[in-house]
Amino acid sequence: MATPSSTHRQKRAFRPLNPSILEELALAYVARFAISEAKLRSYLRRKLRERGWESDEEPPVEELVERYVSLGYVDDKSFARAKAAGLQRRGYGPRRVEQALGAAGIEPDIRDELRMGEAAARKAALAMVRKRGFGPFGMDCPDRKQREKQIAALLRAGHSLDTARQLVDAATEEEAEDWAAEIEDESAE
């Protein structure tokens, strides 16, 4: 009969990190993922907490991050642009995009530069309503409880209350699409 300790995977004991292993971990991480400076810094510090450091000197975390930024392996602006565009395509609103970029450690000036305008916010909201089958894009006309749930979902996704109401209460798909395109038409004039 197996004992409880033999049925569970034993934790593998790793050697403490040294400069070359830390460099290998950092390089593998930036090669595999699109990341921000803050995420790389956090990852390396987590690895140091988990495995320890074999030297009396301070681990060169900041030097590694700075070198990878100067080499172009880590670029906060490109990361933020791609992250914001991906969230917008999935239907997330300005508030949610701002929160995601802040959580990724993107500096406020970069977040301000990438803040979506009204036309982009409406387009993102329309994408979410279409994808989730809310309002006129659903099979049935929503009852009051269902309408409130749809509005709440749009609010959680970072859209304003006015935007949520406008789309959920639209009578037809064309009305919702016209409302979303309204701002683009005004900016084109």
C-alpha positions in Angstrom: 0.0 0.0 0.0 1.3 3.4 -0.9 1.9 5.9 1.8 0.5 9.4 1.5 3.9 10.9 0.9 4.7 8.6 -1.9 1.5 9.3 -3.8 2.2 13.1 -3.9 4.8 14.5 -6.2 7.9 15.4 -4.2 9.0 19.0 -4.6 12.2 19.1 -6.5 14.9 21.0 -4.7 16.5 23.6 -7.0 19.9 25.0 -6.6 20.0 28.7 -5.5 20.3 31.1 -8.4 23.6 32.6 -9.6 24.1 35.4 -12.1 24.2 33.1 -15.2 21.0 31.1 -14.2 19.2 34.4 -13.4 20.2 35.6 -16.9 18.9 32.4 -18.5 15.6 32.6 -16.6 15.2 36.3 -17.7 16.0 35.5 -21.3 13.7 32.5 -21.5 10.9 34.6 -20.0 11.2 37.5 -22.4 11.5 35.1 -25.3 8.3 33.3 -24.4 6.1 36.2 -23.3 5.3 39.8 -24.3 6.0 41.5 -21.0 6.5 44.9 -19.3 9.5 46.0 -17.3 7.4 45.6 -14.1 6.4 42.0 -15.0 10.0 41.0 -15.7 11.2 42.6 -12.5 8.4 40.8 -10.6 9.2 37.5 -12.2 12.9 37.6 -11.4 12.2 38.6 -7.7 9.7 35.8 -7.4 12.3 33.3 -8.7 14.8 34.7 -6.2 12.3 34.2 -3.3 11.5 30.7 -4.4 15.1 29.5 -5.0 17.3 31.9 -3.1 20.6 33.5 -4.1 24.0 31.8 -3.8 26.1 35.0 -3.6 26.6 37.6 -0.9 26.2 40.3 -3.5 22.9 41.7 -4.4 21.2 40.0 -7.4 21.5 42.1 -10.5 17.7 42.3 -11.2 17.7 46.0 -12.0 20.7 45.7 -14.3 19.1 42.8 -16.2 15.8 44.7 -16.6 17.7 47.9 -17.8 19.8 45.9 -20.2 16.8 44.1 -21.7 15.0 47.4 -22.2 18.1 48.9 -23.9 18.3 45.9 -26.2 14.7 46.2 -27.1 13.7 42.8 -25.6 11.3 44.6 -23.3 9.3 47.6 -24.5 6.5 49.0 -22.3 5.0 51.2 -25.0 4.7 48.3 -27.5 3.5 45.9 -24.9 0.8 48.5 -23.7 -0.3 49.2 -27.3 -0.7 45.5 -28.1 -2.5 44.8 -24.7 -4.9 47.7 -25.1 -5.7 46.8 -28.7 -6.4 43.2 -27.8 -8.7 44.2 -24.9 -10.5 46.6 -27.2 -11.1 43.9 -29.8 -12.5 41.7 -27.1 -15.0 44.4 -26.2 -13.4 45.9 -23.1 -14.0 49.5 -22.3 -11.7 52.4 -21.4 -11.8 51.9 -17.6 -11.0 48.1 -17.9 -8.2 48.7 -20.3 -6.7 51.4 -18.0 -6.9 48.9 -15.1 -5.2 46.1 -17.0 -2.3 48.4 -18.1 -1.9 49.7 -14.6 -1.8 46.1 -13.2 0.9 45.3 -15.8 3.0 48.2 -14.4 2.7 50.5 -17.3 3.6 54.1 -16.4 0.7 56.7 -16.3 2.1 58.8 -19.2 2.0 55.8 -21.5 -1.5 54.9 -20.4 -2.6 58.4 -21.0 -1.1 58.3 -24.5 -3.0 55.1 -25.3 -6.3 56.1 -23.7 -9.1 55.2 -26.1 -11.4 57.9 -27.5 -15.1 57.9 -27.6 -15.3 56.3 -31.1 -13.0 53.4 -30.1 -15.0 53.0 -26.8 -18.2 52.7 -28.7 -16.7 50.3 -31.2 -15.4 48.1 -28.3 -18.8 48.2 -26.6 -20.6 47.2 -29.8 -18.1 44.3 -30.2 -19.0 43.0 -26.7 -22.7 43.4 -27.2 -22.6 41.6 -30.5 -20.3 38.8 -29.1 -22.4 38.2 -25.9 -25.8 38.5 -27.7 -27.0 41.5 -25.6 -29.8 43.8 -26.4 -30.9 43.7 -30.1 -28.2 41.0 -30.8 -29.9 38.5 -28.6 -32.6 36.0 -29.5 -35.3 37.5 -27.3 -36.1 41.0 -26.1 -34.6 41.0 -22.6 -36.9 41.3 -19.6 -36.0 43.7 -16.8 -33.8 41.3 -14.9 -31.9 40.2 -18.0 -31.5 43.8 -19.1 -30.0 44.7 -15.7 -27.6 41.7 -16.0 -26.5 42.8 -19.4 -25.9 46.4 -18.3 -24.0 45.1 -15.3 -21.8 43.0 -17.5 -21.0 46.0 -19.7 -20.2 48.1 -16.6 -17.8 45.3 -15.4 -16.1 45.3 -18.8 -15.3 49.0 -18.3 -18.0 50.8 -20.3 -20.0 53.8 -19.0 -23.6 53.5 -17.9 -24.8 55.6 -20.8 -23.0 53.4 -23.3 -24.4 50.2 -21.7 -28.0 51.6 -21.7 -27.8 52.9 -25.2 -26.7 49.5 -26.6 -28.9 47.2 -24.5 -31.9 49.4 -25.1 -31.4 49.7 -28.9 -34.4 48.5 -30.8 -32.5 47.0 -33.7 -29.0 45.9 -34.6 -28.9 48.7 -37.1 -29.8 51.3 -34.5 -26.9 50.0 -32.2 -24.5 50.0 -35.2 -25.5 53.5 -36.2 -25.1 54.8 -32.6 -21.6 53.3 -32.5 -20.6 54.8 -35.9 -22.1 58.2 -35.0 -18.9 59.5 -33.4 -16.7 58.4 -36.3 -19.0 60.2 -38.7 -18.7 63.4 -36.7 -14.9 63.2 -36.4 -14.7 62.7 -40.2 -16.4 66.0 -40.9 
